[in-house]
Amino acid sequence: MRIREATRNDSVQIIAVMTNAEASNLMLFGPGERKMEPETFANYLEKLYHSRHSALFVAEIDDKVVAYLIAQGNEATRIAHRAYLVIGIHSLELTVMENNEAGVALYKKMGFEIEGTKRDSLYVDGQYINEYYMSKLI
């Protein structure tokens, strides 16, 4: 497996992996809810590639993208020390659906701690779902 920063040439493969992940119904966007165009997404990747505070990484096996990680940083001085994951300078932050037991267990295993709960923050399949705020200081 090879991990590297994504480039605009990865847009089609990353879209396919994102679509697959969203099909699990355990992501922020529900299955089929987000429509991504390769050229628009390629422009987004180009912007991230040149950003000082954000990046998108891919994991490849035999030149095929199999996973992605977005570290969305911040320009504002007061919050430039953290990043949001969909890696940061000082802390890693993420949200995960409360009912995603496997995800919560994985994040805890990786050293993340639950900091709080966003009550009824998502509406999935006709019901409200809580999300946990989790973070890890690095």
JOJO-V788538 format. One record per residue. N is the residue number from 1. RES is the residue in one small letter. PHI is phi in radians with two decimals (none if undefined). PSI is psi in radians with two decimals (999 if undefined). BURIAL is + if it has 9 or more other ideal C-beta (glycine too) atoms within 8 Angstrom, else -. Layout:
n->N res->RES phi->PHI psi->PSI burial->BURIAL
n->N res->RES phi->PHI psi->PSI burial->BURIAL
This chain:
n->1 res->m phi->none psi->2.45 burial->-
n->2 res->r phi->-2.14 psi->2.32 burial->-
n->3 res->i phi->-1.99 psi->2.30 burial->-
n->4 res->r phi->-2.67 psi->2.89 burial->-
n->5 res->e phi->-1.29 psi->2.40 burial->-
n->6 res->a phi->-1.27 psi->2.64 burial->+
n->7 res->t phi->-2.12 psi->2.99 burial->-
n->8 res->r phi->-1.04 psi->-0.44 burial->+
n->9 res->n phi->-1.21 psi->-0.20 burial->-
n->10 res->d phi->-1.58 psi->-0.01 burial->+
n->11 res->s phi->-0.97 psi->-0.80 burial->+
n->12 res->v phi->-1.12 psi->-0.77 burial->-
n->13 res->q phi->-1.18 psi->-0.70 burial->+
n->14 res->i phi->-1.15 psi->-0.73 burial->+
n->15 res->i phi->-1.01 psi->-0.73 burial->+
n->16 res->a phi->-1.10 psi->-0.73 burial->+
n->17 res->v phi->-1.20 psi->-0.71 burial->+
n->18 res->m phi->-1.10 psi->-0.76 burial->+
n->19 res->t phi->-1.06 psi->-0.73 burial->+
n->20 res->n phi->-1.11 psi->-0.76 burial->-
n->21 res->a phi->-1.11 psi->-0.73 burial->-
n->22 res->e phi->-1.19 psi->-0.43 burial->+
n->23 res->a phi->-1.14 psi->-0.32 burial->-
n->24 res->s phi->-1.21 psi->-0.32 burial->-
n->25 res->n phi->1.16 psi->0.38 burial->+
n->26 res->l phi->-2.05 psi->0.26 burial->-
n->27 res->m phi->-1.90 psi->3.02 burial->-
n->28 res->l phi->-1.03 psi->-0.79 burial->-
n->29 res->f phi->-1.60 psi->2.40 burial->-
n->30 res->g phi->-1.34 psi->2.93 burial->-
n->31 res->p phi->-0.96 psi->2.19 burial->-
n->32 res->g phi->1.28 psi->0.02 burial->-
n->33 res->e phi->-1.27 psi->-0.64 burial->-
n->34 res->r phi->-1.77 psi->2.22 burial->-
n->35 res->k phi->-1.86 psi->2.08 burial->-
n->36 res->m phi->-2.03 psi->2.29 burial->+
n->37 res->e phi->-1.70 psi->2.34 burial->-
n->38 res->p phi->-0.95 psi->-0.74 burial->+
n->39 res->e phi->-1.22 psi->-0.72 burial->-
n->40 res->t phi->-1.11 psi->-0.76 burial->-
n->41 res->f phi->-1.18 psi->-0.63 burial->+
n->42 res->a phi->-1.06 psi->-0.70 burial->+
n->43 res->n phi->-1.13 psi->-0.69 burial->+
n->44 res->y phi->-1.08 psi->-0.78 burial->-
n->45 res->l phi->-1.07 psi->-0.70 burial->+
n->46 res->e phi->-1.07 psi->-0.75 burial->+
n->47 res->k phi->-1.10 psi->-0.79 burial->-
n->48 res->l phi->-1.10 psi->-0.69 burial->+
n->49 res->y phi->-1.03 psi->-0.57 burial->+
n->50 res->h phi->-1.73 psi->0.08 burial->-
n->51 res->s phi->-1.38 psi->2.57 burial->+
n->52 res->r phi->-1.53 psi->-0.27 burial->-
n->53 res->h phi->-2.10 psi->-0.08 burial->-
n->54 res->s phi->-2.42 psi->2.74 burial->+
n->55 res->a phi->-2.81 psi->2.77 burial->+
n->56 res->l phi->-2.18 psi->2.19 burial->+
n->57 res->f phi->-1.94 psi->2.60 burial->+
n->58 res->v phi->-2.17 psi->2.65 burial->+
n->59 res->a phi->-1.90 psi->2.29 burial->+
n->60 res->e phi->-2.09 psi->2.52 burial->+
n->61 res->i phi->-2.22 psi->2.15 burial->-
n->62 res->d phi->0.89 psi->0.82 burial->-
n->63 res->d phi->1.11 psi->0.30 burial->-
n->64 res->k phi->-1.98 psi->2.21 burial->-
n->65 res->v phi->-1.20 psi->2.17 burial->+
n->66 res->v phi->-2.05 psi->-0.21 burial->-
n->67 res->a phi->-2.79 psi->2.82 burial->-
n->68 res->y phi->-2.50 psi->2.77 burial->+
n->69 res->l phi->-2.51 psi->2.23 burial->+
n->70 res->i phi->-1.88 psi->2.21 burial->+
n->71 res->a phi->-1.91 psi->1.84 burial->+
n->72 res->q phi->-1.72 psi->1.82 burial->+
n->73 res->g phi->-1.56 psi->-3.00 burial->+
n->74 res->n phi->-2.33 psi->2.50 burial->+
n->75 res->e phi->-1.48 psi->-0.57 burial->-
n->76 res->a phi->-1.09 psi->2.31 burial->-
n->77 res->t phi->-0.95 psi->-0.71 burial->-
n->78 res->r phi->-1.22 psi->-0.34 burial->-
n->79 res->i phi->-2.20 psi->0.28 burial->-
n->80 res->a phi->-1.24 psi->-0.18 burial->+
n->81 res->h phi->-1.47 psi->-0.01 burial->-
n->82 res->r phi->-2.31 psi->2.84 burial->+
n->83 res->a phi->-2.40 psi->2.69 burial->+
n->84 res->y phi->-1.88 psi->2.31 burial->+
n->85 res->l phi->-1.74 psi->2.13 burial->+
n->86 res->v phi->-1.88 psi->999 burial->-
n->87 res->i phi->none psi->2.60 burial->-
n->88 res->g phi->-2.12 psi->-3.06 burial->+
n->89 res->i phi->-1.43 psi->-0.74 burial->-
n->90 res->h phi->-2.19 psi->-0.61 burial->-
n->91 res->s phi->-2.44 psi->2.65 burial->+
n->92 res->l phi->-1.88 psi->2.36 burial->+
n->93 res->e phi->-2.28 psi->2.58 burial->+
n->94 res->l phi->-2.72 psi->2.90 burial->+
n->95 res->t phi->-2.14 psi->2.62 burial->+
n->96 res->v phi->-2.54 psi->2.48 burial->+
n->97 res->m phi->-1.04 psi->2.36 burial->+
n->98 res->e phi->-0.99 psi->-0.58 burial->+
n->99 res->n phi->-1.49 psi->0.01 burial->-
n->100 res->n phi->-1.53 psi->1.33 burial->+
n->101 res->e phi->-1.05 psi->-0.69 burial->-
n->102 res->a phi->-1.14 psi->-0.74 burial->-
n->103 res->g phi->-1.12 psi->-0.80 burial->+
n->104 res->v phi->-1.05 psi->-0.78 burial->+
n->105 res->a phi->-1.09 psi->-0.74 burial->-
n->106 res->l phi->-1.09 psi->-0.84 burial->-
n->107 res->y phi->-1.10 psi->-0.69 burial->+
n->108 res->k phi->-1.11 psi->-0.73 burial->+
n->109 res->k phi->-1.06 psi->-0.57 burial->-
n->110 res->m phi->-1.50 psi->0.10 burial->-
n->111 res->g phi->1.70 psi->0.08 burial->-
n->112 res->f phi->-1.37 psi->2.59 burial->+
n->113 res->e phi->-2.14 psi->2.56 burial->-
n->114 res->i phi->-1.33 psi->2.16 burial->+
n->115 res->e phi->-1.73 psi->-0.44 burial->-
n->116 res->g phi->-3.10 psi->-3.13 burial->-
n->117 res->t phi->-2.23 psi->2.27 burial->+
n->118 res->k phi->-1.60 psi->1.79 burial->+
n->119 res->r phi->-1.28 psi->2.35 burial->-
n->120 res->d phi->0.87 psi->0.67 burial->-
n->121 res->s phi->-1.38 psi->-0.38 burial->+
n->122 res->l phi->-2.20 psi->2.62 burial->+
n->123 res->y phi->-2.04 psi->1.88 burial->-
n->124 res->v phi->-2.22 psi->2.22 burial->+
n->125 res->d phi->0.87 psi->0.77 burial->-
n->126 res->g phi->1.42 psi->0.14 burial->-
n->127 res->q phi->-2.47 psi->2.68 burial->-
n->128 res->y phi->-1.42 psi->2.47 burial->-
n->129 res->i phi->-2.17 psi->2.37 burial->+
n->130 res->n phi->-1.38 psi->2.67 burial->+
n->131 res->e phi->-2.10 psi->2.49 burial->+
n->132 res->y phi->-1.58 psi->2.42 burial->+
n->133 res->y phi->-1.50 psi->2.24 burial->+
n->134 res->m phi->-2.26 psi->2.63 burial->+
n->135 res->s phi->-2.60 psi->2.87 burial->+
n->136 res->k phi->-2.56 psi->2.19 burial->+
n->137 res->l phi->-1.47 psi->2.38 burial->-
n->138 res->i phi->-2.05 psi->999 burial->-
